[in-house]
Amino acid sequence: MSWPCGRFDRLKILVTGAYGFVGKNLIAELRTQRDTEILEYDIDTELALLDSYCQEADFVFHLAGVNRPEHMDEFMEGNFGFSSMLLDTLKRHNNTCPVVLSSSIQAALDNPYGKSKKAGEDLFFQYSKETGAAVLVYRLPNVFGKWCRPNYNSAVATFCYNIAHDLPIQVNDPAVIMNLVYIDDVVGELIHALNGKPNQGAEGFCQVPVVHTVELGEIARLLRTFKESREACSIPDMSDAFTKKLYATYLSYLPTDGFSYPLQMNVDNRGSFTEFIRTEDRGQVSVNVSKPGIVKGNHWHHTKNEKFLVVSGRGVIRFRPVGGTEVLEYFVDGSSLEVVDIPPGYTHNIENLGDTDMVTIMWANELFNPEKPDTYFLEV
């Protein structure tokens, strides 16, 4: 499948619902993709602009819709009436450019919202038959991600916002199954559609390829762990795709005066040692500050291993194999970043040779366990 869009020096893309959740994210991505002129249309846009936009457009993303009206008849007016106006305007200008419709999985349900979305779908399919224009219809499940309005119609957005702002959340049934798509996956698929490579499914519908099926209670649990992670210096399991996306979403709802958080510094006359990040499967990262002339370490490990990176100041890292006599020296300097591995079986220390504090980033392959520290004192 291909569109004639490539023949235009500057592609003109009409986006209805431009200031909504999906529209805002799509437009932000479109501006990074290619030389485009984006024709933004939303509920507050002058109606007269729709006529000129429909005449100029080389591609249309129809994302406008109504999902929380004050009156039930607004469903049909917003989800069918405006769609009809859009298509009539395109027909009046004989513009048969490709059109993408953002619909909902609720179009398969027998409720006022679902009926209005189904009516909109039918309208677009009929338009395609009449005009020959390519029409792509996406029945989206619940979409989550940055810039989604909280306390409106998205449980994920509401939970993220409320937990980040120390507000209560209500989980009536933790076992409720949520089918979710991430906004970046949605936008990525819409870009594929723009490029003539939509992910086409059954019955003429297109679909976002990655759908996450998660219990509502699990979403709430994960979000609470995200909030607690600051005090624990922990990082969620980023190898899990849904956790990674949900964590990014949660961070986008942090209060603007709450981006930073303090760390517990362990300070003595030698300097300080501060844990930064702790993970169960990737170890921990800490920041070590050594005063001039100070030597730290003089211990070895059976299995634990570390990486040292001096980022400020200068010093020397010394090694001696346990039971051996030869001392190895690695000179380190913050002006020339170099990672030094600390293998098991070598007693080691680090000395600040400069006149200022030396700052070292330290990674250990496992979390410190006071009951099994695997750390044995032995001078180098």
C-alpha positions in Angstrom: 0.0 0.0 0.0 1.4 3.4 -0.9 0.1 7.0 -1.0 0.9 9.7 -3.5 2.2 11.8 -0.6 5.8 11.6 -1.7 5.2 13.8 -4.7 4.7 16.8 -2.5 7.6 19.0 -1.5 5.9 19.9 1.7 3.2 17.5 2.9 0.1 19.2 4.4 -1.4 17.1 7.1 -4.8 17.9 8.6 -5.2 16.7 12.2 -8.6 17.1 13.8 -8.7 16.9 17.6 -5.3 18.5 17.4 -5.2 19.6 21.0 -6.4 16.3 22.4 -4.3 13.6 24.0 -3.5 11.6 20.8 -3.5 14.7 18.6 -0.9 16.6 20.7 1.4 13.6 20.8 1.0 12.9 17.1 1.7 16.5 16.1 4.8 16.6 18.3 6.2 13.6 16.5 5.2 14.8 13.0 7.2 17.9 13.6 10.3 15.7 14.0 9.6 13.4 11.0 9.7 15.3 7.8 9.1 18.6 6.1 5.4 19.0 6.9 2.8 21.7 7.3 0.4 20.6 10.0 -3.2 21.9 9.7 -4.4 21.9 13.3 -8.2 21.7 13.9 -9.9 21.5 17.2 -13.2 22.4 18.8 -12.2 26.0 19.3 -10.9 26.5 15.7 -12.8 28.7 13.4 -15.2 26.6 11.3 -14.2 28.5 8.2 -10.7 27.0 8.4 -12.1 23.5 8.0 -13.0 24.4 4.4 -9.6 25.6 3.4 -7.9 22.7 5.3 -10.0 20.1 3.5 -9.0 21.7 0.2 -5.3 21.7 0.9 -4.8 18.5 2.9 -2.6 15.7 1.5 -3.4 13.4 4.4 -6.0 13.5 7.2 -5.8 12.2 10.7 -9.4 12.4 12.1 -8.9 12.2 15.9 -11.7 14.5 17.0 -14.4 12.9 19.1 -16.7 13.2 22.1 -16.4 10.7 25.0 -17.6 12.6 28.1 -20.6 14.8 27.0 -23.1 16.5 29.2 -25.9 15.0 27.2 -26.1 11.6 25.5 -27.1 13.1 22.1 -23.7 14.9 22.0 -22.2 11.5 21.3 -23.8 11.2 17.9 -23.3 14.9 17.2 -19.6 14.8 18.0 -18.7 11.4 16.7 -20.9 11.2 13.7 -22.1 14.8 12.9 -18.6 16.3 12.7 -17.3 13.3 10.8 -20.0 13.8 8.2 -19.1 17.5 7.9 -15.5 16.6 7.4 -16.1 14.1 4.7 -18.7 16.3 2.9 -16.1 19.1 2.8 -13.5 16.8 1.4 -15.9 15.6 -1.3 -16.9 19.2 -2.1 -13.2 19.9 -3.0 -12.8 16.5 -4.7 -10.0 15.8 -2.3 -9.5 12.0 -2.1 -6.4 12.0 0.0 -6.0 9.2 2.5 -7.9 9.5 5.8 -7.2 7.8 9.1 -10.1 7.6 11.6 -9.4 7.1 15.3 -12.3 5.0 16.6 -12.7 2.9 19.8 -13.1 -0.8 20.6 -16.4 0.3 22.2 -17.8 0.6 18.7 -18.6 -3.1 19.1 -20.7 -2.4 22.2 -24.4 -1.5 22.4 -24.2 1.8 24.3 -24.6 5.5 23.2 -20.8 6.0 22.9 -20.3 2.8 21.1 -23.2 3.4 18.7 -21.8 6.8 17.8 -18.4 5.5 17.1 -19.8 2.6 15.0 -21.9 5.1 13.0 -18.7 7.1 12.4 -16.9 4.1 11.1 -19.7 3.1 8.8 -19.7 6.7 7.4 -16.0 6.5 6.6 -16.2 3.1 5.0 -19.1 4.3 2.8 -17.1 7.4 1.9 -14.3 5.2 0.7 -16.6 3.2 -1.5 -18.1 6.4 -3.0 -14.9 8.3 -3.6 -12.2 5.6 -3.9 -10.2 7.4 -1.1 -8.1 5.2 1.2 -9.7 5.0 4.6 -7.9 3.5 7.6 -10.0 2.9 10.8 -8.3 2.2 14.1 -10.3 0.8 16.9 -8.2 1.8 19.8 -8.5 0.3 23.4 -7.6 2.5 26.3 -4.6 4.7 25.5 -2.1 5.8 28.2 0.9 8.1 28.2 2.1 11.6 28.8 -0.4 14.6 28.3 -3.5 12.5 29.0 -6.0 14.4 31.0 -6.4 13.0 34.6 -9.6 12.6 36.5 -11.5 12.6 33.2 -11.9 9.3 31.3 -8.5 7.5 31.8 -8.0 5.4 34.9 -4.2 5.3 34.2 -3.9 9.1 33.9 -6.0 9.5 37.1 -4.0 7.0 39.1 -0.7 8.5 37.9 -1.7 12.0 38.7 -3.3 11.3 42.1 -0.5 9.0 43.4 2.1 11.5 42.3 0.2 14.3 44.1 -0.5 12.3 47.3 -4.2 12.0 46.5 -6.3 8.9 47.0 -7.3 6.5 44.2 -10.3 4.3 44.1 -10.0 0.7 42.8 -13.5 -0.9 42.9 -12.4 -4.2 41.5 -8.7 -5.0 41.3 -9.3 -8.0 39.0 -10.8 -5.9 36.2 -8.8 -6.5 33.0 -7.5 -3.5 31.2 -6.5 -3.6 27.5 -4.0 -0.7 27.0 -2.0 0.8 24.2 0.9 3.2 24.9 0.7 6.6 23.2 4.1 6.2 21.5 3.0 2.9 20.0 -0.2 4.6 18.8 1.8 7.5 17.3 4.3 5.1 15.8 1.5 3.1 14.0 -0.1 6.4 12.8 3.3 7.4 11.3 3.4 4.0 9.6 0.0 4.6 8.2 1.2 8.0 6.9 4.0 6.2 5.2 1.7 3.7 3.5 2.6 0.9 5.8 -0.4 0.4 8.2 -0.8 -2.7 10.3 -4.0 -4.0 8.8 -6.1 -6.5 10.7 -9.4 -8.2 10.1 -12.6 -6.8 8.6 -10.9 -3.7 7.1 -9.7 -2.4 10.5 -6.1 -1.4 11.3 -4.6 -1.9 14.7 -1.7 -0.9 17.0 0.5 -4.0 17.2 1.3 -3.8 20.9 -1.6 -4.2 23.3 -0.9 -4.7 27.1 -3.5 -6.7 29.1 -3.1 -5.9 32.8 -5.3 -6.1 35.9 -6.4 -2.8 37.3 -5.0 -3.7 40.7 -1.6 -4.5 39.2 -1.5 -1.0 37.7 -2.3 0.6 41.0 0.4 -1.6 42.7 3.1 -0.7 40.2 2.3 3.0 40.5 2.6 2.9 44.3 6.0 1.2 44.0 7.1 3.9 41.6 6.3 6.5 44.2 8.1 4.5 46.9 11.1 4.0 44.7 12.6 7.3 45.5 13.0 6.5 49.2 14.3 3.0 48.3 16.7 4.4 45.6 15.2 1.7 43.4 14.4 1.5 39.7 11.5 -0.5 38.2 12.2 -3.5 36.0 12.8 -1.8 32.7 13.0 -5.1 30.9 9.3 -5.4 31.2 7.7 -3.3 28.4 4.6 -2.3 30.2 6.4 -1.4 33.4 8.8 0.8 31.4 6.0 2.6 29.6 3.9 3.0 32.8 6.9 4.4 34.7 7.5 7.0 31.9 3.8 7.9 32.1 3.9 8.2 35.9 6.9 10.6 35.8 5.1 12.9 33.4 2.5 13.5 36.1 4.9 14.6 38.8 4.1 18.0 40.3 6.4 20.6 38.8 7.9 21.4 42.2 8.6 17.7 42.8 11.0 16.6 40.1 13.9 16.4 42.6 14.3 14.3 45.8 17.1 14.1 48.4 19.5 11.1 48.9 20.8 9.8 52.3 24.4 10.9 52.5 26.7 8.9 54.8 29.3 11.5 55.8 32.4 11.3 58.0 35.8 13.0 58.1 37.0 11.0 55.1 34.2 12.3 52.8 30.9 10.7 52.0 29.2 7.7 50.5 25.7 7.9 48.9 23.6 5.3 47.3 22.0 6.5 44.1 20.2 3.6 42.4 19.4 0.1 43.7 18.1 -2.7 41.5 17.5 -6.4 42.3 19.0 -7.7 39.0 21.5 -5.0 37.9 23.1 -4.1 41.2 23.5 -0.6 42.7 25.2 2.7 41.8 26.7 4.9 44.5 28.6 8.2 44.7 31.8 8.2 46.7 33.5 11.5 47.7 37.1 11.3 49.1 38.9 14.1 50.8 42.5 14.9 49.8 45.0 12.3 51.0 42.2 9.9 52.1 42.5 6.2 51.3 39.3 4.1 51.2 38.7 0.4 50.8 41.4 -2.1 51.7 39.1 -5.1 51.3 38.3 -7.8 48.9 35.3 -9.9 47.8 34.7 -13.6 46.9 31.9 -12.9 44.2 31.0 -9.3 44.5 32.5 -7.1 41.7 32.5 -3.4 41.1 33.3 -0.7 38.6 34.9 2.6 39.6 34.7 5.8 37.6 36.4 8.9 38.9 34.5 11.9 37.5 36.2 14.7 39.4 39.7 15.0 41.0 42.6 12.6 40.6 43.8 9.5 42.4 45.1 5.9 42.3 43.3 2.6 42.6 45.6 -0.1 43.9 45.2 -3.9 43.7 46.9 -6.9 45.3 45.9 -10.5 44.7 44.9 -12.2 47.9 47.9 -14.3 48.9 50.2 -12.4 46.5 52.7 -9.6 46.9 52.6 -7.6 43.7 50.7 -4.3 43.9 49.1 -3.0 40.8 48.3 0.7 40.4 45.8 2.4 38.1 46.0 6.2 38.1 42.6 7.9 37.5 41.6 11.4 36.7 38.3 13.1 36.2 39.6 15.0 33.1 40.0 11.6 31.3 37.2 9.3 32.2 38.2 5.7 32.5 36.3 2.8 34.1 38.3 0.4 36.3 36.9 -3.0 37.0 37.3 -4.4 40.5 37.6 -8.2 40.2 36.9 -10.7 43.0 40.0 -12.1 44.8 41.9 -8.8 44.8 42.2 -6.6 47.8 41.9 -3.0 46.7 41.8 0.6 47.8 41.4 4.1 46.2 43.4 7.1 47.3 42.8 10.8 46.6 46.1 12.2 45.3 44.7 15.7 44.6 44.1 18.9 46.5 40.3 18.8 46.1 37.6 16.3 46.7 37.7 13.3 44.4 34.3 12.0 43.2 33.9 8.4 42.2 30.9 6.7 40.7 30.8 3.2 41.9 28.7 0.3 40.6 28.4 -3.0 42.4 26.8 -6.1 40.8 24.7 -6.8 43.8 22.9 -5.0 46.6 24.7 -4.7 49.9 23.5 -7.4 52.3 24.6 -6.8 55.9 24.0 -10.4 56.7 26.3 -11.6 53.9 28.4 -8.6 52.9 31.1 -10.6 51.0 33.6 -7.9 52.1 36.8 -8.9 53.9 39.3 -6.4 55.3 42.9 -6.7 54.0 45.3 -3.9 53.4 46.7 -3.7 49.9 
